[in-house]
Amino acid sequence: MELTVRDVARLLDVSEKTIYRWARKGRIPLTRVNDQYRFHRVELLEWATAQKIPLSPEIFREEEEGPLSSVTDALDAGGIFYRIEGDDMPAVLREVVAHLRLPEEVDRDYLYQVLLAREQLGSTGVGDGIAIPHVRNPIVLHVSRPTVTLCFLEKPVDFNALDGKPVHTLFTLVSHTVKSHLHLLARIAYCLRNGPLRAMLAEPPAREAILQAFRDTEAALPAPGRSS
């Protein structure tokens, strides 16, 4: 969806004059259509995130039409990988990023640096050997649908989790919209409240058993709706 100057000013909660000034100085990503500025929502979100510019709540209500994914579907798309190597958190994150199913144009090294910086701000370890690497302000990548990649480590490593336990299981989110990112993050958190599911991750079973466990757990939630 292309946005106008007025749209962007509203979503960033700044004046239209500010948007025009940023555009003239080349500070904001845009395209020209018939001598008018147009902005792509995903590029705008990436830029605002990198610039640490606050976003209006309207940006969550105005996502393009499309279904929100279940964790099970996102896991199926992102893949489940076993025996990921690494002696420490940075090494593990680099291996995880290497396994992500991403378009060729995605800069994996940049994504790795973003995830690493996030861990330095505060651990994404959620206890019981599980971590959910993500950024505090979601990075939106050029993907057609959201994915969750589940990685089981060859050996547990320290993630500075609050409970002090080393991490053996990582869920990594890659989203095409901020709303999708937050939606999946919330659903993963809900699923991990399920004691049997959480316990099974310590002794990871086969891929289909994992998907079925998430499918069963998500059955208690409302079916993913459509963004509004």
PENORHU-V964554 format. One record per backbone hydrogen bond with DSSP energy under -0.5 kcal/mol. CO is the residue of the C=O (numbers start at 1). NH is the residue of the N-H. If there is no record, write none. Layout:
co->(CO,CO)
nh->(NH,NH)
//
This chain:
co->(1,3,4,5,6,7,8,9,9,11,15,16,17,18,19,20,21,22,22,23,31,31,33,36,38,39,40,41,42,43,44,45,46,47,48,48,49,52,56,57,57,58,66,70,71,72,73,74,74,75,79,81,84,84,88,89,90,91,92,93,94,95,96,96,97,100,103,106,107,108,109,110,111,112,113,114,115,116,117,118,124,125,127,129,129,130,130,131,133,136,138,139,139,141,147,148,149,149,150,151,151,152,157,161,167,168,169,170,170,171,172,174,175,177,178,179,180,181,182,183,184,185,186,187,188,190,191,193,194,195,196,197,198,199,199,200,201,206,207,208,209,210,211,212,213,214,215,217,218,225)
nh->(41,39,8,9,10,11,12,13,14,56,19,20,21,22,23,24,25,27,28,26,33,38,36,33,31,3,44,45,46,47,48,49,50,51,52,53,52,54,59,60,61,62,227,74,75,76,77,78,148,79,150,152,154,155,92,93,94,95,96,97,98,99,99,100,100,102,106,108,111,112,113,114,115,116,117,118,119,120,121,122,132,162,130,168,169,126,127,171,173,138,140,141,175,143,174,150,151,172,81,153,170,84,167,164,157,153,131,151,172,173,149,147,141,181,182,183,184,185,186,187,188,189,190,191,192,193,194,195,198,199,200,201,201,202,203,203,204,210,211,212,213,214,215,216,217,218,219,220,221,68)
//
